[in-house]
Amino acid sequence: MSTAPADWTRADWAAFADRVLSGAMAFASPGRGRITPPGAEGGYGHDIDGLEGFARTFLLAGFRIAGERG
């Protein structure tokens, strides 16, 4: 993999997205409806943090799937 994101190919970005998504699963709830990474809670609490974590990774997964045309 290239050293600088400006030099990355599509394959580099796809591999990076795959690593982020795989890593996020370590912080998923048992039903996988929330992803709550470690750290201080946000202003709205643990449950909202988990939903936001899911939404952000779901957005990345959507881009990843769309980029592969399904």
C-alpha positions in Angstrom: 0.0 0.0 0.0 1.2 3.5 -0.8 2.4 5.7 2.1 0.3 8.8 1.4 -3.5 8.9 0.9 -3.0 11.2 -2.1 -1.2 8.3 -3.8 -3.7 5.6 -2.9 -5.5 3.7 -5.6 -9.1 2.6 -5.4 -7.9 -0.8 -4.2 -6.0 0.9 -1.3 -9.1 2.8 -0.3 -11.2 -0.3 -0.4 -8.7 -2.2 1.7 -8.7 0.6 4.2 -12.5 0.7 4.4 -12.5 -3.1 4.9 -10.1 -2.7 7.8 -12.2 0.0 9.4 -15.3 -2.0 9.1 -13.7 -5.1 10.5 -12.3 -3.2 13.4 -15.6 -1.7 14.2 -17.2 -5.1 14.7 -15.1 -5.5 17.8 -17.3 -2.8 19.4 -20.6 -4.0 18.1 -23.5 -4.9 20.4 -24.7 -8.5 20.5 -27.4 -7.8 18.0 -25.0 -5.6 16.0 -27.5 -2.7 16.0 -25.0 -0.4 17.8 -21.3 0.1 17.5 -19.8 1.8 20.6 -16.1 2.3 20.5 -14.3 2.9 23.8 -13.9 6.4 25.2 -15.9 9.0 26.9 -19.6 9.2 26.3 -20.9 12.0 24.1 -23.4 14.5 25.4 -26.5 12.3 24.7 -25.3 9.1 26.3 -24.1 5.6 25.5 -27.2 4.5 23.5 -27.0 7.4 21.1 -23.3 7.0 20.7 -23.9 3.3 19.7 -26.5 4.3 17.1 -24.2 7.0 15.7 -21.4 4.5 15.5 -23.6 2.2 13.6 -24.8 4.9 11.3 -21.3 6.1 10.4 -20.0 2.6 9.7 -23.2 1.8 7.8 -22.5 4.8 5.6 -18.9 3.6 4.9 -20.3 0.1 4.1 -22.8 1.6 1.7 -20.0 3.4 -0.2 -17.9 0.3 -0.1 -20.7 -1.9 -1.6 -21.8 0.7 -4.1 -18.2 1.1 -5.3 -18.1 -2.6 -6.1 -21.4 -2.3 -7.9 -23.2 -4.5 -5.4 
